[in-house]
Amino acid sequence: MDLEEIINKIYHIPQSSMETLLAKVTEVSLQKGLLLLQAGKVETNIYFIKSGLVRAYADDEDRQVTFWFGKEGDAVLSMKSYVAAQKGYEHIELLENSTLYKLESACLRDLFYTDIHLANFGRTLVEHELLRTEERLISMQFKTASQRYADLINSHAELLQRVQLGYIASYLGITQVSLSRIRSEIR
C-alpha cells in the first residue's frame, strides 16, 4: 500500500501538503522478529505499514499480552510517546518481514505548525486511534470471548491466516485451549 493512499485513508490532504510530508518520510525494510518499538522508551518515530504485520504487546509478569495487530495501511506508534513524549508501555514486534514508511514524530509536529491540512491529518490520526482503543475496551468489557472471536473473523479474517494462535488467544483475553474450543464450536 503506498503512503499517499494510507495518508488519504486517514484524512484527505491537498497534493502540496502531501509532497511536503512525503519529503520527510523514509522507507525501511525490516526483518520478522524485530522489536520496532520498545516499552520503557520514549519512541521518536511513527511508522505506516506498506507491507507486513506487527503486534503490540505488554509484559505481564511471566507472559506477554497482545492487544493490537497492525497490517498494511495501519499507523504504528507509541501513543504515549507521540502525545506526551513519555516512555511507552508497549512493545511492537514485526510478525512478518515488513516494509514501513518512517517519519520522525518531531518532524511531523513541526509540520503541524506550518500546514493546517497536516495538522488536521495528525488530529484525525489520533481520533481514529482513540476510537479503535475505545472499541477494544468496550469489546473486552461487554462481549464474551466467542463474540470477540466472531468480531475478529468478521473484521479481520486474514489475521487468522497470518498470526499464530497463541497471539490470537492473548488478543482475545483467553487461553489457547479456550480458543481451540471456540473454533471447534464455530465449525
Secondary structure, DSSP 8 states (H G I E B T S, - for coil): --HHHHHHHH----HHHHHHHHTT-EEEEE-TT-EEE-TTS---EEEEEEE--EEEEEEETTEEEEEEEE-TT-EE--HHHHHH----S-EEEESS-EEEEEEEHHHHHHHHHH-HHHHHHHHHHHHHHHHHHHHHHHHHHHS-HHHHHHHHHHHHTTHHHHS-HHHHHHHHTS-HHHHHHHHHHH-
